[in-house]
Amino acid sequence: MRVRRIFSIALAALTLCAGPVFAAPSGVVRPAPVFTFGGAGGKNSLASLRGQPVVLVIATSAKSKALRSQLGSFKNVYHDCASRGAVFIAALSDGGTVPSNIPFALAANPAAVAAAYGMRGDFLIAVIGRDGNLDLVTDKPIAGARVFEVIKNNFDVQEKARRELPKGPPPR
């Protein structure tokens, strides 16, 4: 039984990795693994959120202590994150719903998402920047203010880089 579960997780990860891959723009150091999630109009992919930061929470169960702790820390910063265009997505292996007032989209294949992001325990959080870069990954709950800081700094750095682009053709 355990071997079959490990095999199905590995197969799901391969299927996820074999899915459509989008070209990472220059400056993306760690492109986030792609996945699909439910949303308005059916299934969407991570690539459809290009230009928006994504907060991805992965847990084995909706009752996970780490998940509940993380959700509690989001209460004070959710509106600040949302004002920056952040989208919150959850991948819960037990198929449950997120016990929160924060609107989370649900990943279509939680086991594949967990495998693609290298989850080893029962919890993982990832912050994906507007450019598709994996800006933060940790298996411990973190302060909501830290999540907002990562989103804000990514946004501010990119805005500054856009202002500093030289005008005209590139030098030869």
N, C-alpha and C positions, 0 to 999 in steps of 0.2 A: 504494500500500500504506500509506504513512504517513498519507495523507488519510483512508483508511478507518479506521485505528487511532484517529486524533484524533476522527473522527466517532463511533466506538463509545464512546470515553471520554466525550464530551460527552453522548451519548444516555444512557449509564449514569448520569451525574450528574443529568440531568433526571429520569430514572426514579426515582432515589433521592430527589430533592427533591420529586417529585410523590407520594411514598409517604405513609403516614399521618404526620401531624404532631401532636404532642401539645402542649397548651398549656403554655407555660413558666410556672412559678409566679412570684409576685412576688419580686423580688430577683435573678432570673436575668438577667445582663447580656448574656451571649453564649451562647444556647442551642446545644448541640452538634448538628451534623447527625445525623439518625437513620440507622441502618443495621441490617442483620440479620447474625446470626452463628449458627454451629452450636453446639448444646449438648445437654444432656440433654432428651430428648423432641422433638428436631427443631430447627427454626429459632426463634431468639429475636430480639427487637429491643432496641435501646438503651433504649427506654422501659420494658422489662421489668426493667431494672436500677436503676430509680429508687430512691434510698435507699442505693445502693452506689457508691463511687468506681470509675471505670474508667480503666485505663491502656491506651491504644490505641497500638500500634506499627505503622507502615505502612512497608513497604520494597519495592523492586522485586524483590529476590531474597533468599532465605534465606542466601546467601553474601555479602551486602553487608557491607563492613567496618564501616560505621556501625551496622548492626543488631547485629553480633557485639560491638562495643564496648558498646552499650547493654545487651545481655543480660548481659555480664560485670559491669556496674555494678549490675544487679538482684540479683545473688547474695546480697549482704550485707543487703539490705533487704526481700527478698520476704516473709519471715515477718511482719515489722512491718506491711507494707502489707496482707497477707492478714488480719492480726488486726483491721484497720480495715474489713474487708469488701471490699477492692479486688478487682476482676475484671480479669484481663489478657487482652486481645484483640489478635490480630495480623491484618494484612491484607497478604499477600505476593502480589505480582503474578505471580510465577512459579509460584504454586500449590504451592510447597514447604511443608514443615513447619518449625516453629520449632526450631532446634538448641539446645534448652535443657531443663533439668529442671523449669522453671517451667511449670505447666499453663496454656497459652494456648488460648483459644477462637479459631477461625478465622472471619474475616469472610466472608460469603457471596459478595460481589462486590467483590473488592479494588480493581479499577479505579475503580468508582463511589465507594468510600470515599476513595480517594486524591484524586479530583477534588473531592468534597464538602468535604474538609478543606484543599484548596488546595495539595496537595503539588506542588512544582516540581522537586525533585531526585530523589534515589533513597532518601530516608529522611525520616520525620517521626514525632514522638512527641507525643501529646496526653494530658492528664490531664483527665478529666471528673469534676466534683464530684458529690456525692450528690444535688444538686438539678438536675442536668442542665446545669449551667453549664460552659462550656469554660474551665477554670481555667488551663491552660498548653498552648501549642503552640509547638514549635520544630523546626527541620530539622537540628539538631545533637544528637548524643548528649549527655545530661546525667547528672550524678552521681545514682546511685540514692538517695542521701540527700536530694537536692533533690526528687525525685519523692515520697518519703515525707513531706517537709516540706509540700509542697503538699496532699497528701491529709490530713495531720494538721491543718494549719491550717484547711482547709475544714471538717473535722469539728468542731474546737473552736469555730470562729466560729459555726457553725450551732447547736451545743449551747447556747452562751451566748445566742444570739438566742431560742431556744425558752424558756429560763429567764426571759428578760426580757419576755416577752409579757404585756401587762396582762390581768388577769382581768376577766371581765364583758363587757358589750356595749361596742362601740367608742364613743368620745365623739362627740357630734353637733356 
